Amino acid sequence: MKLGVNVPNFGPGTDTGVLRDWARISEGLGYDLLMVSDHVTVTPDVAERYPEPFYEPFTTLSWLAGVTTGVRLGTTVLVLPYRHPLLVARMAANLSRLSGGRFVLGVGVGWARQEFDALGVPFTARGRLTDDYLATLRDTWRTGSGDGAPPIPVWVGGHSAAALRRAARFGDAWHPLRLSLARMRTVLTEHPVPAFTPRIALRLTETPVTDPERIAGVGTVEQVLDDLDQLRLLGADTVVLDPYHGDPEETRRPHTAWRALTEVAAHWRTAS
């Protein structure tokens, strides 16, 4: 099982130097995958958690491809209804080619109603649009008109019944975000998925977290390592660690996240 990192590509503490440090530190620690988030226009509902500057994911990942060597690069998740699917197909194929086949396309339906309104995309149609656009991506890549050489892995986010059907129909993996182990175990028992690549939290505590609703990745390093072991037993191919917890001021203190990533990487290598 491989480990990845969700890199904050937004917030008051994020700039090109910090993004470069995130990439080099994560790759140097042995993480296999760097992923970034997606917003097109930072409307008030977005800005509460993901304020400016917000670095566009395809642009950011193309730049990070040039400052890394072997680490994979991906989106967690691209809001698919925001862009014409032929544009996404072209950008994804180009990024895959330019990075030497390192790109992973994680997709989701989105949640920010004000951003949908600003882009002129009907919020209530986002599920249908995502299905249609995924079909278009597959058709475009299959016919070779995406100007690249996929296969490009497609990870489908969400944990609703519709999202799970979407993952089974169009995806190469189900990519749930920040769920409890119990919830993921239940879903995997009840729904067939092509593969399993969860994104979990990374928040280390000095004492064990005993909340029965604890999401995976929150707790002592021993709890987090056990979470990773349990996810491996559930068949996870890759687990993405997300050290951002919703306060934009965290982006001014990336060393806190880097220390947690260092501690997990050291223990994981020893345990593995």
C-alpha positions in Angstrom: 0.0 0.0 0.0 1.3 3.4 -1.0 0.9 6.7 0.9 0.2 10.1 -0.6 -0.2 13.7 0.7 -2.9 16.3 0.1 -1.0 19.5 -0.3 -2.8 22.8 0.5 -2.7 24.8 -2.7 -4.5 27.7 -1.1 -4.5 30.0 1.9 -2.6 33.0 3.2 0.6 31.1 4.0 0.8 29.4 0.6 3.1 30.7 -2.2 5.4 29.1 -4.8 8.2 28.6 -2.3 5.9 26.8 0.2 4.4 24.6 -2.6 7.9 23.7 -3.7 8.8 22.8 -0.1 5.7 20.6 0.3 6.6 18.7 -2.8 10.3 18.2 -2.1 9.7 17.3 1.6 6.9 14.8 0.8 8.9 13.2 -2.0 12.0 13.1 0.1 10.1 11.3 2.9 9.1 8.6 0.5 5.5 9.5 -0.2 4.2 8.3 -3.5 1.6 10.8 -4.5 1.0 14.6 -4.2 -2.6 15.8 -4.6 -4.2 19.3 -4.7 -7.7 20.7 -4.4 -9.9 22.5 -6.9 -11.8 25.7 -7.0 -12.2 28.1 -9.9 -13.6 31.2 -8.2 -13.3 31.7 -4.5 -16.9 32.7 -3.6 -17.8 33.4 0.0 -18.8 29.9 0.8 -15.4 28.6 -0.5 -13.4 31.4 1.1 -14.4 30.3 4.7 -12.2 27.2 4.4 -10.1 27.7 1.2 -9.3 31.4 0.8 -7.1 33.2 -1.7 -4.6 32.7 -3.1 -6.0 29.5 -4.6 -3.6 27.9 -7.1 -5.5 26.3 -10.0 -4.8 22.5 -9.9 -3.7 21.7 -13.5 -1.3 24.7 -13.5 0.0 23.9 -10.1 0.6 20.2 -10.8 2.3 21.0 -14.1 4.7 23.2 -12.2 5.2 20.6 -9.5 6.0 18.0 -12.1 9.1 20.1 -13.0 10.3 20.2 -9.4 9.8 16.5 -8.6 11.1 13.3 -10.2 9.1 10.2 -9.5 6.2 11.1 -7.3 2.7 10.9 -8.7 0.5 14.0 -9.0 -3.2 14.3 -8.7 -6.4 16.1 -7.9 -8.5 15.5 -4.8 -10.8 16.3 -6.2 -11.4 18.2 -9.5 -15.0 19.5 -9.5 -15.8 18.0 -12.9 -18.9 20.0 -13.8 -16.9 23.3 -13.7 -15.1 22.7 -17.0 -16.0 21.4 -20.4 -15.1 17.7 -20.5 -13.1 18.1 -23.7 -10.9 20.7 -22.0 -10.4 18.4 -19.0 -9.6 15.5 -21.3 -6.9 17.6 -23.1 -5.4 19.1 -19.9 -5.3 15.8 -18.2 -3.7 14.0 -21.1 -1.2 16.8 -21.6 -0.3 16.7 -17.9 0.0 13.0 -18.0 2.4 13.1 -21.0 4.5 16.0 -19.7 4.9 14.3 -16.3 5.9 10.9 -17.7 2.6 9.3 -16.9 2.4 10.4 -13.3 -1.0 12.0 -13.3 -4.1 10.8 -11.3 -7.4 12.4 -12.0 -9.6 12.5 -8.8 -13.0 13.9 -9.5 -16.1 14.9 -7.6 -19.5 16.6 -8.1 -18.7 19.7 -5.9 -20.5 21.3 -3.0 -20.2 25.1 -3.2 -23.5 26.4 -4.5 -22.3 30.0 -4.9 -19.4 28.9 -7.0 -21.7 26.9 -9.3 -23.9 30.0 -9.6 -20.9 32.2 -10.4 -19.8 29.8 -13.2 -23.3 29.5 -14.6 -23.4 25.7 -13.9 -26.7 24.4 -12.5 -26.1 23.1 -9.0 -28.9 20.6 -9.0 -27.6 19.0 -12.2 -24.1 18.4 -10.9 -24.5 14.7 -10.5 -25.9 14.1 -14.0 -23.2 16.4 -15.5 -20.5 14.5 -13.7 -21.7 11.2 -15.1 -22.0 12.7 -18.6 -18.5 14.3 -18.4 -16.9 11.1 -17.2 -18.4 9.2 -20.1 -17.0 11.9 -22.4 -13.5 11.7 -20.9 -13.5 7.9 -21.4 -14.7 8.2 -25.0 -12.2 11.0 -25.8 -9.2 9.1 -24.4 -10.3 5.8 -26.0 -10.4 7.4 -29.4 -7.1 9.2 -28.9 -8.4 12.7 -29.4 -7.2 13.8 -25.9 -3.7 14.5 -27.3 -1.9 12.2 -24.9 -1.1 8.7 -24.0 -3.4 7.5 -21.2 -4.4 5.4 -19.3 -5.0 8.1 -16.7 -6.3 6.7 -13.5 -9.7 8.2 -12.5 -10.6 8.2 -8.8 -14.2 9.0 -8.1 -14.9 10.8 -4.8 -18.1 10.9 -2.7 -19.8 8.3 -0.6 -23.5 8.6 -1.5 -25.2 5.8 -3.4 -24.9 7.8 -6.6 -21.2 8.4 -6.0 -20.6 4.7 -5.5 -22.5 3.8 -8.6 -20.5 6.4 -10.4 -17.2 4.9 -9.1 -18.2 1.4 -10.2 -19.3 2.6 -13.7 -16.7 5.1 -14.6 -13.8 5.0 -12.1 -10.6 3.1 -11.6 -11.0 3.6 -7.8 -13.4 4.8 -5.1 -11.8 7.8 -3.4 -13.7 8.6 -0.2 -12.7 11.7 1.8 -12.3 11.8 5.5 -14.6 9.1 6.7 -14.4 6.8 9.8 -13.0 3.3 9.4 -16.4 1.9 10.3 -18.1 3.9 7.6 -15.6 2.8 4.9 -15.8 -0.8 6.0 -19.6 -0.8 5.8 -19.6 0.8 2.3 -17.0 -1.7 1.0 -19.1 -4.6 2.4 -22.3 -3.3 0.7 -21.0 -1.9 -2.6 -18.7 -3.2 -5.2 -15.9 -0.7 -6.1 -13.1 -1.1 -8.7 -10.4 -0.2 -6.2 -10.1 1.7 -2.9 -8.0 4.8 -2.5 -9.2 6.8 0.5 -8.1 10.3 1.6 -8.0 10.4 5.4 -7.1 13.1 7.9 -3.7 13.5 9.5 -3.9 15.0 12.9 -1.6 13.6 15.6 -2.6 13.9 19.2 -0.6 13.2 22.4 -3.3 11.1 24.0 -5.7 8.6 22.3 -8.9 9.8 20.8 -11.8 7.7 22.1 -14.7 9.3 20.2 -16.6 6.5 18.6 -17.1 8.8 15.6 -13.4 9.4 15.2 -12.5 9.8 11.5 -9.5 7.8 10.3 -6.2 9.5 10.7 -7.0 11.5 13.9 -5.3 10.3 17.1 -1.9 9.2 18.4 0.6 8.0 15.9 -0.2 4.5 17.1 -3.8 5.0 16.2 -3.0 6.5 12.8 -0.7 3.5 12.1 -3.4 1.1 13.1 -5.8 3.0 10.8 -3.4 2.5 7.9 -3.0 -1.2 8.7 -6.8 -1.6 8.8 -7.1 0.2 5.5 -4.5 -2.1 4.0 -6.6 -5.0 5.2 -9.6 -3.5 3.5 -7.7 -3.5 0.2 -6.6 0.1 0.0 -4.1 0.6 -2.9 -3.1 4.1 -1.9 -4.0 6.2 1.2 -3.8 10.0 0.9 -3.0 11.8 4.2 -4.7 15.2 4.6 -3.1 17.4 7.2 -5.3 20.4 6.7 -8.2 20.8 9.2 -10.2 23.7 7.9 -8.4 26.8 9.5 -6.8 28.9 6.8 -4.2 30.1 9.4 -2.8 26.6 9.3 -1.3 27.4 6.0 1.1 29.8 7.7 2.5 27.0 9.8 3.3 24.2 7.4 6.1 22.8 9.6 3.4 21.4 11.9 2.1 19.2 9.1 5.6 18.4 7.9 6.5 17.1 11.4 3.4 14.9 11.4 4.2 13.5 7.9 7.8 12.9 9.0 6.6 10.9 12.1 4.2 8.8 10.2 6.7 8.1 7.4 9.3 7.0 9.9 7.0 4.7 11.8 5.4 3.3 8.6 8.7 2.4 7.1 9.7 0.6 10.3 6.4 -1.2 10.6 6.3 -2.2 6.9 
